[in-house]
Amino acid sequence: MRKIYLLCFLFMLNGLFAQKKDKLYPISVYEKVWLEHGSDARLKLIKTIWLDDSTFEDPSASIKGAVALNNVINEFYKKFPDAVLTSGAKIVKDNYVSWDWKIVDSKNKLIMAGRDFARLNGKGQVSKIIGFWDTAALTAVPEVDVLKTLEADNFKVVAKYYECLFKTRDFDTMATLIEDGAIYNQAVGLPYGGTYTGFSEWTKMYAKSSEFFDLQIEKEPVYFSDASKNEVIIYFTINCKAKKSGKSMSMPISEHFDLKNGKITAIRPFYFDTKQFAEFLKSKK
């Protein structure tokens, strides 16, 4: 009887180790996808970890589905046919994974680098990947001097917006940074979620969100961009205290800004776990 118990224990222990080992399986396959140059072979590989509603977002693309991801990688290899991807250590928290990466050419010259954040579905597949670029490593972008100037100007606009919203609460100055008819897309699952058009609607959204929590910045933003597309991404961490429950929580956030002629035309925030954040805001004592 003891032998049976021992065998059962070893079987369960082996299962736990297997689960831990397989946790990063979809990320391992995703990295193999980026190393595969053959489009058909790559697509088959993508479909093993990618669902119809899986999404990929970086400064160059915002897409859904396996075919769209395959097309993004095809376009990348047209520009950089000898590119090679290498990745750093993985940081895992629940079903979330983050890691640094870089891409070099055949002469080991750095093309670009950045950091990816992935949400897994716990069933060996990827739900979402958000990629951030390290702009200091973008050595292969054409018209680099012009783009660097544009990037610096865009950073200043976004930094001023961030200061006005989270530090000075200077909405008069903020209004000068926003293009007429600019779009703000908040996640629908949040109590203040929805699409807001024009700065006057934005201020209503800010007011509505303040009914649910008090906010402090826990970690100041890191800035990334694709100057060629007038996009800026900031990644920072907030600490919120829910007004209904009195509970507090920290939450990483990325915000994607579209700009044109020195003004913000759209903002899309992405919460590390939108569902968890919405439940936190709605919870009671």
Secondary structure, 3 states (H helix, E strand, C coil): CHHHHHHHHHHHHHHHHHHHHHCCHHHHHHHHHHHCCCHHHHHHHHHCCEEEEEEEEECCEEEECHHHHHHHHHHHHHHCCCCEEEECCCEEECCEEEEEEEEECCCCCEEEEEEEEEEECCCCCEEEEEEEECHHHCCCCCCHHHHHHHHHHHHHHHHHHHHHHHHHCCHHHHHCCEEEEEEEEECCCCCCCEEEECHHHHHHHHHHHHCCEEEEEEEEEEEEEEHHHCEEEEEEEEEEEECCCCCEEEEEEEEEEEEECCEEEEEEEEECCHHHHHHHHHCCC
